[in-house]
Amino acid sequence: MVDITNKTTTLRTAVAQAVVMVSKQETITAIQNDTVPKGNVFAMSKAAGLLGVKRTPDILPDCHPLPIEFTGIEYKIDGLEITVLFTVKTIYKTGVEVEAMHGASVVALNMYDMLKPIDKGIEIHAIKLLKKKGGKSDFKDTFRKDLKAAVVVCSDTISAGHKEDKAGKAIINKLESCDVKISEYVIIPDEIEDIQQKAKHYQQQGIDMVIYTGGTGLSARDVTPEALLPILDRRIPGIEETIRHYGQGRMPFAMLSRSVAGTLGDTLVLALPGSTNGAKESMDAIFPAILHSFRILKGARHD
């Protein structure tokens, strides 16, 4: 199966359809009058669809097991056609398009099975997805393509040349995948004045984002939050909470990180963990959704 461990949980909705075409008006009349020998066609087929949608990952090998939190089934009769509308909702990391199409097909097939004793000319048509909502494409900021970022690695050992930086490079990879230009990438020691000077310098240059990695732990030299908090105009607690919540779902020590998010003027400032996984997971947690903030901070649209 496709790896979805890096995805964030959102409300996902999908609507699919299937069309059951009967060959005579008497079949429609029997359905409406509830005189089909095998029972109430709509009620029985709805039950079959409810059971079927829950079994989707048991039948299709690449589908992830996921919580089905709502299923809605509607029928529309137009002449000799019965359209099945099947809606599925979940709050999860991946969409429910296949679940909705599978459910619609099971409803249609059950209708076929119940009606075949009275109508030998039934056909099933147009099983397809009508719409979906809740994936990353629904939340990606499409207005700003001119954003610039500076990446600052805070580490005594890396700045002294005793260790290679990987966290900063992971941050750069994520930024570039989101069409953010890297204006500068620097490595500095864990010194409060150096950390503050970089944030002020980049803000004065009009850099949109300053992303620090390192110095957010609990050792005596971890001073990135202490450096940044006094100079930030406003903190953004929701970003900080999202980073820690995302990390905590992957390893138990994420709660010890003191990640910081806030604004300095109209520049977004982030302080992320210094470990490679911590930095990468923090970026996965908040990008690309965080780019929406620049529609508010900067205001004007840039195509």
Secondary structure as UniProt FT lines:
FT   TURN            5..6
FT   STRAND          10..21
FT   HELIX           25..33
FT   TURN            37..38
FT   HELIX           41..54
FT   HELIX           56..59
FT   TURN            61..62
FT   STRAND          70..78
FT   TURN            79..80
FT   STRAND          81..92
FT   HELIX           97..115
FT   TURN            116..118
FT   TURN            120..121
FT   STRAND          123..133
FT   HELIX           136..139
FT   STRAND          148..154
FT   HELIX           156..159
FT   TURN            160..161
FT   HELIX           167..177
FT   TURN            178..179
FT   STRAND          181..188
FT   HELIX           192..204
FT   TURN            205..206
FT   STRAND          209..213
FT   TURN            220..221
FT   HELIX           224..228
FT   TURN            229..231
FT   STRAND          234..235
FT   HELIX           237..248
FT   TURN            249..250
FT   HELIX           252..256
FT   STRAND          260..264
FT   TURN            265..266
FT   STRAND          267..272
FT   HELIX           276..286
FT   TURN            287..288
FT   HELIX           289..292
FT   HELIX           293..297
//
